[in-house]
Amino acid sequence: MPPVFHPVTPQVAAELAQICGPDNVVYGDQKRLDRYSHDAVAEPKYAHSPEIVVRPATAAAISEIFRIAAREHVAVTPRGAGSGLSGGAVPLYGGIVLSLERLNRILEIDTQNLIAVVEPGVVTRELDEAAMKHGLFFAGYPMSEEFCTVGGNVAENAGGGRAIKYGVTGRYITGLEAVIPTGELLRLGGKRLKDVTGYNFIGLLTGSEGTLGVITKIYIRLLPRPTKRITIAALFRDTRSAVDAVSAVMTAGSVVPTSAELLDRQSLHETCRAMGETLPFEEAEAMMLFEVDGTNEEVVATDARAVEEICRRGNVVEVFRADAEEESERFWRIRKRAAVILIRGRLRQSIEDVVVPIAAIPDFLLGLRELERRFDVTIPCIGHAGDGNLHATPRINPSWSVEQWDEREPEILGDLYRMVRRLGGTISGEHGIGHKRKRYLPLVMDEGEIALMKRVKRAFDPLGILNPGKIFDLDDEA
């Protein structure tokens, strides 16, 4: 049975306006409210409008909002930039959208401790630009850094193209300040790099998709910024050779590349044609994009030669090396624009985020071809081959109606996820479960683990008011 929450009354709206200021509350204006009804998942079936949007500027204000929400039993959905791909910031049960856009300050760049202290609404690229002035960088940021926020990165434990070498967001979070649904303010960690004092609540909140608390301050470990990078783009005649190059680079080549990105045949061909690219892509079944970086030019050059030599041992069409920034960006544009080009002009698609063991990638891609034949759809795939995180994207058959897609999509995704499970994988690596994937969680997680997560949720959120309906449904929500 779905949860039952009370509506936002004019009296509640007035109280919230007192807390945040009238200019920072949206109430009764449906057009403006609808802007907060969805994230980057475009399908209307995943959207739901809030009853009110509030934009607090302090942790104290968020505590007051939670106390009102608890008293009135109103749902609260936290929101960053709305760039997520799981429906995680969608207010499924109306209520309050708590937008963190005003909590957008870089509070400190501590060059002695190599720590940045920021609020959750800081755009990731802005943090990178601030750190750059000191020769530093936040290594765990995702590929959507131009518009995603740091708070969203933490909520999803986001990764990206650099994760093979540098890891994902969680590796760099040394402290958090967060308000939990009871209104209590938690101060966890800080500028220290090691801490095994008690339970790791920082790790628990990181990746919890806004279901346990609202993050209000983040301590981020920074690293010395690489001063040199070299990109290698290799076009392979078969997928197995492309994937084998990933492990060979790290074993035979003794190189941990910064990036190891994959485009399958459909992705490569469609993207290069749309961009007017002159690479000899027509002969290729896959493209691997490797990057190496560092602060010692000689070491970076040696690593790049090793990567290039290993790629040439495979069944390649050609291997290209980019030492200059402009040429490197040419290859990265192909990878980054693929995500947009593959869905351009499509009425419907489902951008997925599965993870499989690296050695299973060729079998996974073969499995996608079988799913395409079975369902009469196309499923191009791009992603982070270096850690097995792949963005397969089932797309509507152009001859179908939207209603046909809505009927077939759950079956397509169910079979896709079951294949991933058979290969030893899981259904999300960086985009999260949200409400888009929650029905499929039992395919990859046993009942005991899900039950334990629900008990943790209740410990933080006894009334179940924070971001309800995400990851799983609480059994006794009624």
C-alpha positions in Angstrom: 0.0 0.0 0.0 1.4 3.4 -0.9 2.2 5.9 1.9 -0.3 8.5 2.9 0.9 12.0 3.5 -1.0 15.1 4.4 -1.3 18.0 1.9 0.5 21.3 2.3 -2.0 23.7 3.6 -1.9 27.5 3.2 -1.0 27.7 6.9 2.0 25.3 6.4 3.0 27.3 3.3 3.0 30.5 5.4 5.2 29.0 8.0 7.7 27.8 5.4 7.7 31.3 3.9 8.6 32.7 7.3 11.6 30.3 7.5 12.9 30.8 4.0 11.5 34.2 3.0 8.6 34.6 0.6 10.9 35.0 -2.4 12.3 31.6 -1.7 9.0 29.7 -1.7 7.0 28.5 -4.8 3.4 27.8 -3.9 0.2 27.9 -6.0 2.1 28.5 -9.3 1.8 25.2 -11.2 4.0 26.3 -14.1 6.9 27.0 -11.7 6.2 23.9 -9.6 6.3 21.7 -12.7 10.0 22.7 -13.2 10.7 20.6 -10.0 8.5 17.6 -11.1 11.3 15.7 -12.8 15.0 15.2 -13.1 16.9 14.3 -16.3 14.7 11.3 -16.9 12.4 12.9 -19.4 9.5 10.4 -19.6 6.3 12.0 -18.1 5.4 8.7 -16.3 8.4 9.2 -13.9 7.4 12.8 -13.1 5.3 14.2 -10.2 4.7 17.8 -9.2 5.4 19.0 -5.7 2.9 21.1 -3.8 5.5 23.6 -2.6 9.2 24.3 -3.3 11.3 25.9 -0.6 14.9 27.2 -0.9 16.5 27.4 2.5 19.9 28.9 2.9 21.0 27.4 6.2 21.1 24.1 8.1 19.0 25.7 10.8 16.3 26.5 8.3 16.3 22.9 7.1 15.9 21.7 10.7 12.8 23.9 11.1 11.4 22.6 7.8 11.8 19.1 9.0 10.0 19.8 12.3 7.0 21.2 10.4 7.0 18.3 8.0 7.1 15.8 10.9 4.4 17.6 12.7 2.1 17.7 9.7 3.3 14.4 8.2 4.3 16.0 4.8 6.7 14.4 2.4 10.1 16.2 1.9 12.1 15.6 -1.3 15.7 17.1 -1.4 16.9 18.4 -4.8 20.2 19.6 -6.2 20.6 20.4 -9.9 18.0 17.9 -11.0 20.5 16.3 -13.3 20.0 12.7 -12.0 19.0 9.8 -14.1 17.0 7.7 -11.7 14.0 9.9 -10.7 15.7 10.3 -7.3 14.8 14.0 -6.9 11.1 13.5 -8.0 8.5 14.3 -5.3 6.5 11.1 -5.8 4.0 12.0 -3.0 3.9 15.8 -3.6 4.6 17.7 -0.5 7.8 19.8 -0.1 10.7 19.9 -2.6 13.6 21.2 -0.6 15.9 22.8 -3.1 19.5 23.3 -2.1 20.3 25.8 -4.8 21.0 28.7 -2.3 23.4 26.6 -0.3 26.0 27.2 -3.0 29.1 28.6 -1.4 32.7 27.4 -1.5 33.5 28.0 2.1 37.2 27.2 2.0 40.1 25.9 -0.1 42.5 24.7 2.6 45.9 24.4 0.8 47.7 23.2 3.9 45.4 20.2 4.5 44.4 19.8 0.9 40.7 20.0 1.8 37.8 21.9 0.2 34.8 22.8 2.4 31.7 23.5 0.3 27.9 23.6 0.5 25.9 21.1 -1.5 24.6 23.5 -4.1 28.1 24.3 -5.5 28.3 23.3 -9.2 31.1 20.7 -9.5 32.9 22.7 -12.3 33.0 25.7 -10.0 34.8 23.7 -7.4 37.2 22.5 -10.0 38.0 26.0 -11.1 38.5 27.2 -7.6 40.9 24.3 -6.8 42.7 24.9 -10.1 44.0 28.3 -8.9 45.9 26.4 -6.2 47.2 23.6 -8.5 44.7 21.2 -7.0 41.6 19.3 -8.1 38.7 17.1 -6.9 39.5 13.8 -8.6 36.2 12.0 -8.0 33.9 14.2 -10.1 31.6 12.8 -12.8 31.4 13.6 -16.5 28.4 15.9 -16.0 30.6 18.4 -14.0 29.3 21.4 -16.0 25.9 21.3 -14.4 25.7 18.7 -11.6 26.2 19.8 -7.9 28.6 18.5 -5.3 25.7 17.5 -3.1 24.3 15.4 -5.8 27.7 13.8 -6.4 27.7 12.8 -2.7 24.1 11.7 -2.6 24.7 9.3 -5.6 28.4 8.6 -4.8 28.9 9.6 -8.4 31.8 8.5 -10.6 32.9 9.2 -14.1 35.5 8.8 -16.7 38.4 9.1 -14.3 37.2 6.5 -11.8 39.5 3.8 -13.0 42.5 5.7 -11.6 41.0 8.1 -9.1 37.9 6.3 -7.9 34.4 7.8 -7.2 33.2 10.6 -5.1 33.1 8.7 -1.8 36.9 8.2 -1.8 37.3 11.9 -1.3 34.7 12.8 1.3 36.3 13.3 4.7 33.4 15.0 6.5 29.8 15.9 6.2 27.3 18.1 8.0 23.7 16.8 7.5 20.2 17.4 8.9 18.3 14.2 9.4 14.4 14.0 9.3 14.1 14.4 13.1 15.6 17.8 12.7 18.9 16.9 14.3 22.1 18.2 12.9 24.9 15.7 12.4 28.5 16.7 12.2 30.6 13.9 10.9 34.4 13.8 10.3 36.2 16.9 9.2 39.6 17.6 7.7 41.3 14.4 9.1 42.0 11.7 6.5 41.7 8.7 8.8 39.0 7.9 11.3 37.7 4.5 12.5 36.0 5.9 15.6 32.7 4.2 15.6 30.4 3.5 12.7 31.2 5.1 9.3 28.2 7.4 8.9 29.9 9.4 6.3 30.1 6.3 4.1 26.5 5.5 4.9 25.2 8.9 3.9 27.3 9.0 0.7 25.3 7.2 -1.9 22.1 7.1 0.1 20.2 9.1 -2.5 18.8 11.7 -0.2 16.8 9.1 1.8 18.6 9.4 5.2 19.5 13.1 5.5 20.0 16.4 3.8 23.7 17.2 3.4 24.5 20.9 4.2 28.3 20.9 4.3 30.9 18.7 2.6 34.6 18.3 3.3 36.4 17.1 0.2 40.0 15.8 -0.1 41.9 17.5 -3.0 44.9 16.2 -4.9 47.7 17.9 -6.8 46.4 18.7 -10.3 48.0 16.7 -13.1 50.0 18.9 -15.4 50.2 16.6 -18.4 47.8 14.2 -20.1 48.0 12.1 -23.2 45.0 10.5 -24.9 45.0 7.3 -27.0 42.0 6.5 -29.2 42.0 3.0 -30.6 39.6 1.6 -33.2 39.2 -2.2 -32.9 37.8 -4.6 -35.4 36.2 -6.7 -32.6 34.9 -6.0 -29.1 37.0 -8.7 -27.4 40.2 -7.1 -28.5 39.0 -3.8 -27.2 38.2 -5.1 -23.8 41.3 -7.3 -23.6 43.3 -4.1 -24.0 42.0 -2.7 -20.8 43.3 -5.5 -18.6 46.5 -5.9 -20.7 47.3 -2.2 -20.1 47.2 -2.7 -16.3 48.9 -6.1 -16.2 51.4 -6.4 -19.1 51.8 -2.6 -19.3 51.9 -1.9 -15.6 49.8 1.3 -16.2 46.7 2.4 -14.4 45.2 4.7 -16.9 43.1 7.7 -15.9 40.4 6.7 -18.2 39.4 3.7 -20.3 36.2 4.5 -22.1 34.3 2.3 -24.5 31.9 3.0 -27.4 30.3 0.0 -29.1 29.7 -0.2 -32.8 26.3 1.6 -32.8 27.5 4.4 -30.5 30.7 4.9 -32.5 29.1 4.9 -35.9 26.1 7.0 -35.1 28.1 9.6 -33.2 30.9 9.9 -35.8 28.4 10.3 -38.6 26.4 12.9 -36.7 29.7 14.9 -36.0 31.1 14.5 -39.5 34.1 12.8 -37.9 36.8 11.6 -40.4 38.2 8.8 -38.3 38.1 5.4 -40.1 35.2 4.3 -37.8 33.3 2.4 -40.5 35.8 -0.5 -40.2 35.6 -0.6 -36.4 33.4 -2.6 -34.0 34.5 -0.7 -30.9 36.5 2.3 -29.9 38.6 2.5 -26.7 39.6 5.9 -25.4 42.5 5.7 -22.9 44.0 8.6 -21.1 47.1 8.8 -18.9 48.0 11.8 -16.7 50.4 13.0 -14.1 52.9 15.6 -13.0 56.0 14.1 -14.6 55.9 14.5 -18.4 58.5 11.7 -18.9 56.5 9.2 -16.9 53.2 10.1 -18.6 54.9 9.7 -22.0 56.3 6.3 -21.0 52.8 5.2 -19.9 51.2 6.5 -23.1 53.7 4.5 -25.2 52.9 1.4 -23.3 49.2 1.8 -23.8 49.6 2.6 -27.5 51.8 -0.5 -28.0 49.4 -2.8 -26.3 46.5 -1.5 -28.3 48.4 -2.1 -31.5 48.9 -5.8 -30.6 45.1 -6.2 -30.8 42.9 -6.5 -33.9 43.0 -2.8 -34.6 42.0 -0.6 -37.5 44.1 2.3 -36.2 45.5 3.8 -33.0 45.7 7.6 -32.6 47.7 9.4 -29.9 47.0 12.9 -28.8 49.7 14.8 -26.9 48.2 18.2 -27.6 45.1 19.4 -25.7 43.2 20.3 -28.9 43.6 16.8 -30.4 42.7 15.2 -27.1 39.5 17.2 -26.9 38.6 16.0 -30.4 38.5 12.4 -29.1 36.8 13.3 -25.8 34.1 15.2 -27.7 33.1 11.9 -29.5 32.7 10.2 -26.1 30.9 13.0 -24.4 28.6 13.9 -27.3 27.6 10.3 -27.9 25.3 10.4 -24.8 23.3 13.2 -26.4 23.4 12.0 -30.1 22.2 8.5 -29.2 18.9 9.8 -27.8 18.4 12.9 -30.1 15.1 12.8 -31.8 13.9 9.7 -29.9 10.4 9.8 -28.4 11.5 7.4 -25.6 14.6 5.7 -24.3 16.0 4.4 -21.1 19.6 5.4 -20.2 20.9 2.5 -18.0 23.8 2.3 -15.7 24.7 -1.4 -15.2 28.0 -2.8 -13.9 29.6 -6.1 -14.9 33.0 -7.6 -14.3 35.4 -6.2 -16.9 36.0 -9.6 -18.5 32.3 -10.0 -18.9 31.9 -6.9 -21.1 32.0 -8.7 -24.5 29.4 -11.2 -23.3 27.3 -8.4 -22.1 27.5 -6.6 -25.5 26.6 -9.9 -27.2 23.6 -10.2 -24.8 22.5 -6.7 -25.9 22.4 -7.8 -29.5 20.2 -10.7 -28.5 17.8 -8.4 -26.6 17.7 -6.2 -29.7 16.6 -9.1 -31.8 14.1 -10.3 -29.2 12.4 -6.9 -28.6 13.0 -5.3 -32.0 14.7 -2.3 -30.5 18.2 -0.8 -30.7 20.5 -0.7 -27.6 23.7 1.2 -28.1 26.2 1.1 -25.3 28.9 3.5 -24.1 30.6 3.6 -20.7 33.5 3.2 -18.4 35.2 -0.1 -19.5 37.9 0.4 -16.9 35.5 -0.4 -14.1 32.8 -2.3 -16.0 30.2 0.5 -15.6 28.2 0.7 -18.9 25.4 2.9 -20.1 23.3 0.7 -22.3 20.4 2.6 -23.7 17.3 0.7 -25.0 15.6 3.0 -27.5 12.0 3.0 -28.8 11.4 1.3 -32.2 10.4 4.3 -34.4 7.3 2.4 -35.6 6.0 2.1 -32.0 3.6 4.4 -30.2 4.6 5.7 -26.8 2.0 3.3 -25.3 3.7 0.4 -26.9 7.0 1.5 -25.4 5.5 1.9 -22.0 4.2 -1.6 -22.2 7.4 -3.2 -23.4 10.0 -1.2 -21.4 9.6 -3.1 -18.1 10.1 -6.4 -19.9 13.2 -5.1 -21.8 14.7 -3.8 -18.6 13.8 -6.9 -16.6 15.6 -9.1 -19.1 18.5 -6.7 -19.3 19.0 -6.7 -15.5 18.6 -10.5 -15.3 21.4 -10.9 -17.9 23.6 -8.5 -15.8 22.9 -10.6 -12.7 23.9 -13.8 -14.5 27.2 -12.1 -15.5 28.0 -11.2 -11.9 26.9 -7.6 -12.2 24.4 -5.2 -10.7 21.9 -2.6 -11.9 23.5 0.7 -11.1 27.1 1.9 -10.7 26.7 5.7 -10.5 23.2 6.9 -11.4 21.4 5.3 -8.4 18.1 3.4 -8.0 15.7 6.3 -7.3 12.2 5.3 -8.1 13.0 4.4 -11.8 14.8 1.1 -10.8 13.3 0.2 -7.4 11.0 -2.5 -8.8 14.1 -4.3 -10.1 16.1 -4.2 -6.8 15.1 -7.7 -5.8 16.7 -9.1 -9.0 20.1 -8.3 -7.6 19.7 -8.0 -3.8 18.3 -10.6 -1.4 15.4 -10.0 0.9 17.6 -9.9 4.0 19.8 -7.1 2.7 16.7 -5.0 1.6 15.1 -5.6 5.0 18.3 -4.4 6.8 18.3 -1.2 4.6 14.7 -0.5 5.6 15.7 -0.8 9.3 18.5 1.7 8.8 16.1 4.0 7.0 13.7 3.9 9.9 16.5 4.7 12.4 17.2 7.9 10.5 13.7 8.7 9.4 11.1 7.2 11.9 8.1 8.7 10.1 9.3 7.9 6.6 8.9 11.5 5.4 12.3 12.0 3.6 12.4 11.2 -0.1 9.8 8.5 0.2 9.4 5.9 -2.5 13.1 5.9 -3.5 15.3 2.7 -3.6 12.5 0.7 -1.9 9.1 1.2 -0.4 8.8 0.8 3.4 6.5 -2.1 4.2 4.4 -0.3 6.7 3.9 3.0 4.9 0.2 3.5 5.1 
